[in-house]
Amino acid sequence: MLSKKRKSITILFLGSVLLVLNLGCFAKKIEAETVLFKNDIKSDATPDVLKRILAAKERPISEIKFEKGTYHFYPDKGLEKYCYISNHNDVVIKTAFPIFDMKKLVIDGQGSTFIFHGKMIPFLINESQNISLKNLKIDWEIPFHSEGLIVANDQEKGTFDMKISNTYPYEIRNEQLYFIKESYEHNLGQAMLYDVDRKAIAYDTESYTPLTLYNNLASREKSLKQVSNYKYKLDPIAPSQRIIGREHRLRAKEVEPGVVRIFNHGKKMPPVGKVLVCKGEQHLNRLAPAVRVTNTYGFNMNNVTIHHAGGMGLIAENSKDLILDKVVITPSNGRMVSTTADATHFVGCRGKVELKNCKFNNQLDDATNVHGTYQRVVDLLDENSIGVRMGHFQQQGFVIGKPNDTLGLVRLSESFLPYEKITIKSTERINSRYQIITFNEAIPSTLKVGDLLENLNGYPDKLLVENCDISGNRARGLLLSSPNNTIIRNNFFSTEMEALLIPVESGHWYESGSGSNITVENNVFQDCNYSGYNRGVIRFVTDDDNDNIAFNNIKIEGNTFNHFDNLVLEIANTNNLRFSNNTISISKTFPKLHSQEHAITVKSSKNIEFKNNVYKGEANHILKTEERMQKLTFN
């Protein structure tokens, strides 16, 4: 039996232990706090928000809330970072929300609107886990694009006049038109016509745009040849190469305040009453996506509206489990355009990628693009290491994978599928375009310089696009290169190009992956490809002209195609596709652009089935197949 003294000491000791444990538990409960920002910071919220986020290591945050209101964010006191951003320009950018190495953070705008100024990335998220954005709107005070109403044209003289509102201030220097922004300017550059009444890309805009910006000088070929003996491959579309041997073709003159005449356009003159939307040179105009997510596991956007961004609405790279619900991309303030590039874009992302109950309207590129990245083998260094090169200048800095990821070795002239697999030990970035990859295994003897690598782990296990409205935008609805499982259901599409493009893209953007296990069901496809391209509403296509199978296990079921033109479906390099219980009808919304002979074309494919479909279109023939293929019938 313990003595009273020893018992007291024991009780005191145990009490101390319990106190320490209780204090420890108590500390854990309060270690991450909710932060509330009020309207008193609304004139420039950047310094206050940034200061608190930068202090999060010492004072962790579980939730950031904003009293409902309109908050302005300026770059002048923002955190500066140099960013390599996939499918964007590589830029020095500023942000108020550097979400770096954070966990379980919720940012709740509580219905607020965030107005950004100049070259900023509103949300820069890296190396984090379980980050949520909700209940907010994102916009820019001055957009990165510009608009002008066509008020006159003269086809014989090759001129058209644009009325430009004070919303888009401009100046003319050396007969070139420049639109002035906050710490930025752009010329006419990439341009498209919009229909004011439909508030969408104009019908047959390809007859009028793109603008004919340049003349090639007689010395262009000579100038290019001067560097043709350069030891390494040059990128002809990179900014440094693109302008060699070219001069400005278009000339601008102000004919009265706010009205500018454009001379020397080489295509049809834009019709009076249309709006010309321009965003500057192709290689210089993707500067400020709204949300950038990298190396992050668990990301949610819910009830978020993005009215504008100088690039994509969301660009996600090498991340996992990304879910967007009730995300709206749509213009504000009477503008024709929302984001100046894709609404959403996923590169090398894994786990789940889900887009549910979203609206992607009037962006200047795809609603979403999901793919990996091909990298070209340029050096066989030793038995375990190779040197690789980024194919496109807007891939610079992208890391193909992490240790123990499985890479596929691909030779597209022989197969769209990997001929060998190998796992990463480490990657070393020598510069933005050249990296060294070391493998756990010895390099296969079959690997050759010129072969491509793709990360077989860098695709979603599940890709879901459901209950979304995708319309009014330039380019495609969905551009998908995922070999795992994809479901596209209950969506509405009305897009300037294809609604669904399933490609193997190996010669320009170097976007890896082929499409397999894809279900397309219960969607409405209303008047797609109305800008002038002669393409199917749904299209399977490869860059490489061979008969190899690239796409497998496709189901297109229960959809409605209401189309003004004839061509609905293009199938190539496909195995095991079932097209059933679909209805195809003619809309007569627009005059036919191409009056194609066939509604469906099939080549280089096998195991294709058409069953229980209804055709009410006007094509002379429903189905066209290659003679050497199996005989197909449409029913």
C-alpha positions, 0 to 999 in steps of 0.5 A, spaced: 500 500 500 502 506 498 504 511 503 500 518 503 506 522 501 507 517 495 500 517 494 500 525 493 506 525 489 503 520 484 497 524 484 500 530 483 505 527 477 498 524 474 495 530 474 501 534 471 501 529 466 493 530 465 494 537 465 500 537 459 495 532 455 489 537 456 493 543 454 496 539 448 489 537 446 487 544 447 493 547 443 491 542 437 484 545 437 486 552 437 492 551 432 488 553 426 483 559 426 478 562 422 480 569 419 474 574 417 476 580 413 471 586 413 469 591 408 474 596 411 480 593 406 476 593 400 479 599 396 486 594 396 485 588 400 492 585 397 496 587 403 492 585 409 490 578 406 497 577 404 500 579 410 495 574 414 497 568 409 504 569 410 503 568 417 500 562 417 506 558 418 506 561 425 499 562 426 495 556 422 489 558 418 483 553 417 478 558 414 478 565 411 472 568 410 470 575 407 464 580 409 460 580 403 462 586 399 466 588 393 474 587 394 479 590 390 486 587 389 492 591 386 499 588 384 503 593 387 503 590 394 502 583 392 507 577 393 511 576 386 513 570 383 516 567 377 511 562 374 512 557 369 505 555 367 502 550 362 499 552 356 500 560 358 506 564 358 511 564 363 511 570 367 513 574 373 506 575 376 503 577 383 498 574 388 494 576 394 493 569 395 499 564 395 497 558 398 503 554 399 504 548 403 497 549 406 492 543 409 485 543 410 484 551 408 477 553 406 476 560 402 469 563 403 467 569 399 460 569 402 458 572 396 463 577 395 466 579 388 473 580 388 476 585 382 483 584 380 487 589 377 493 588 372 497 582 371 495 578 377 494 570 379 488 571 384 489 564 387 496 561 386 496 554 390 502 549 390 504 543 394 497 543 398 492 539 401 484 539 401 483 546 399 476 549 398 474 556 394 467 557 395 461 563 394 465 568 390 466 572 384 472 573 380 473 579 375 478 584 372 477 592 372 480 592 366 480 586 361 485 583 358 481 583 351 478 588 347 472 589 343 470 594 337 463 594 334 464 594 326 460 600 323 463 600 316 467 596 311 469 597 304 471 590 301 474 593 294 479 598 299 480 592 304 478 597 310 473 596 316 471 601 321 471 599 328 467 604 334 471 603 340 468 605 347 472 608 353 472 601 356 477 599 351 482 605 351 487 605 345 493 609 342 496 608 335 503 608 334 507 607 327 500 606 324 499 600 329 493 599 334 494 598 341 489 597 347 492 600 353 491 596 360 493 596 367 501 595 366 499 591 359 498 593 352 496 588 346 495 589 339 489 586 334 493 579 334 488 574 335 481 576 333 474 573 332 467 576 331 462 576 336 454 576 334 451 581 339 444 578 338 446 571 340 452 573 344 456 568 341 461 567 336 459 569 329 456 564 324 462 563 319 467 567 323 472 563 319 471 567 313 472 574 316 478 572 321 483 571 323 486 578 321 491 578 316 496 581 321 503 580 317 506 579 310 512 575 309 518 578 307 522 576 301 528 575 305 524 570 310 526 564 308 533 566 307 533 569 314 530 562 317 536 558 313 541 563 317 540 559 323 538 552 320 545 549 321 544 550 329 545 544 332 539 543 336 531 543 334 528 550 334 521 551 336 518 555 330 512 558 334 516 560 339 516 568 340 523 568 338 522 565 331 515 567 330 517 574 327 523 572 323 522 575 316 515 578 317 512 585 317 506 588 319 501 588 314 495 591 317 495 599 318 490 603 323 488 610 322 483 614 327 478 617 322 474 620 328 475 620 336 473 613 338 473 610 331 479 606 328 479 604 320 483 598 319 487 597 312 489 591 308 485 586 311 486 580 306 480 576 308 472 578 307 471 585 311 467 584 318 460 585 317 457 591 320 454 590 327 458 585 329 463 585 334 471 584 333 474 581 339 481 581 340 486 579 345 493 580 342 499 576 339 498 568 340 504 567 344 504 573 348 496 573 351 496 568 356 498 572 362 494 571 368 489 565 369 484 566 375 486 560 379 493 556 378 493 549 382 500 545 382 502 539 386 496 539 390 492 533 393 484 535 394 482 541 391 474 544 390 471 550 387 463 550 389 459 556 387 464 560 384 463 565 378 469 567 374 467 573 369 474 574 366 481 572 366 487 574 362 488 566 360 484 560 363 479 560 369 483 554 372 489 551 370 491 545 374 498 541 373 500 535 377 495 535 382 489 530 384 482 529 386 479 536 383 472 537 384 468 543 381 461 544 382 457 550 380 462 553 377 460 559 372 465 562 367 461 568 364 462 575 362 460 581 366 459 588 364 456 587 357 463 584 355 462 579 349 468 575 353 469 571 359 476 568 360 481 569 354 483 562 354 480 555 356 475 555 362 478 549 365 485 545 364 488 539 367 495 537 365 498 531 368 492 530 374 490 524 377 485 521 381 478 524 380 477 530 376 469 532 376 466 538 373 458 538 375 453 543 374 457 548 371 456 553 366 462 555 361 460 560 356 464 565 352 471 563 353 476 564 348 478 556 348 475 550 350 471 549 356 476 543 359 482 540 356 485 534 360 491 531 358 498 529 359 505 531 356 509 528 351 516 529 352 521 528 347 528 523 348 534 527 346 539 524 349 541 517 352 546 519 357 547 512 361 544 506 363 539 509 367 538 516 365 536 520 359 535 527 357 528 530 355 526 536 351 519 540 352 516 540 345 512 546 346 514 553 348 508 553 353 510 547 356 517 549 359 518 548 366 513 542 366 516 536 370 513 530 367 512 526 374 514 524 381 519 518 383 516 512 382 511 514 377 510 509 371 512 512 364 510 509 357 515 509 352 512 511 345 514 511 338 507 513 334 509 511 328 509 504 330 503 504 335 499 510 339 500 505 346 507 505 349 512 499 347 515 499 354 514 502 361 519 504 366 519 508 373 522 515 375 527 515 380 528 522 380 528 528 375 533 534 374 531 541 371 537 543 367 533 549 364 526 550 363 526 546 356 531 541 358 531 536 364 534 529 366 530 523 368 533 518 372 530 511 372 529 506 377 531 500 372 536 500 366 533 504 360 531 499 355 535 497 349 529 499 344 529 506 346 531 511 341 533 518 341 526 521 338 521 517 342 516 520 346 515 519 354 508 520 357 506 519 364 501 513 365 500 515 372 498 522 370 491 521 368 485 521 372 482 515 374 475 518 373 473 524 369 466 526 369 463 532 366 455 532 368 450 537 368 454 542 364 452 548 359 458 549 354 456 554 349 458 561 346 465 560 346 471 559 341 474 552 340 471 546 342 467 544 348 471 538 351 478 536 349 479 529 352 486 525 352 485 520 358 486 513 357 482 511 363 475 512 365 471 518 362 463 520 363 460 525 359 452 526 361 446 530 361 450 536 358 448 542 353 453 543 348 453 549 342 460 551 341 464 554 335 468 548 333 467 540 335 463 539 342 467 533 343 474 532 340 478 526 342 485 526 339 492 524 339 496 530 339 503 529 338 506 535 333 504 542 336 502 542 343 505 535 345 499 533 349 499 526 351 494 521 352 489 517 348 481 516 349 479 509 352 473 507 356 469 513 354 461 514 355 457 520 352 450 519 354 444 523 354 447 530 352 444 535 347 448 538 341 445 544 338 449 547 332 456 546 333 462 547 328 458 554 326 464 558 325 466 555 319 470 548 320 468 542 316 468 537 322 464 532 326 460 535 332 464 529 335 471 527 332 476 522 334 483 524 330 490 523 330 496 527 328 499 521 325 497 519 318 497 511 320 492 506 321 494 504 328 488 504 334 488 510 338 481 510 341 478 504 345 471 502 348 467 508 346 459 508 348 455 514 345 448 513 347 441 517 348 444 523 345 440 529 341 444 532 335 440 538 333 445 540 327 444 545 322 450 542 317 450 534 315 456 532 319 455 529 326 460 524 327 468 523 325 471 516 327 478 514 326 483 509 329 478 507 333 476 500 336 470 498 339 465 504 339 457 503 340 453 509 337 446 507 339 439 510 341 441 517 339 437 522 335 440 526 329 435 532 326 436 538 322 436 545 326 435 550 320 438 555 325 443 557 320 444 556 312 449 549 311 456 551 311 458 545 307 453 540 306 457 534 307 455 528 303 455 524 309 453 525 317 458 520 319 465 518 317 469 512 319 476 510 317 482 506 320 477 503 325 474 496 327 468 493 331 464 499 330 456 498 331 450 503 330 444 501 333 437 503 334 438 510 332 433 515 329 436 520 323 432 526 321 437 529 317 438 531 310 445 528 308 445 524 302 448 518 305 448 517 313 454 513 313 461 513 309 466 508 311 473 505 307 472 500 302 477 495 306 473 496 313 468 491 315 461 493 312 457 497 317 450 499 317 446 504 320 440 503 324 
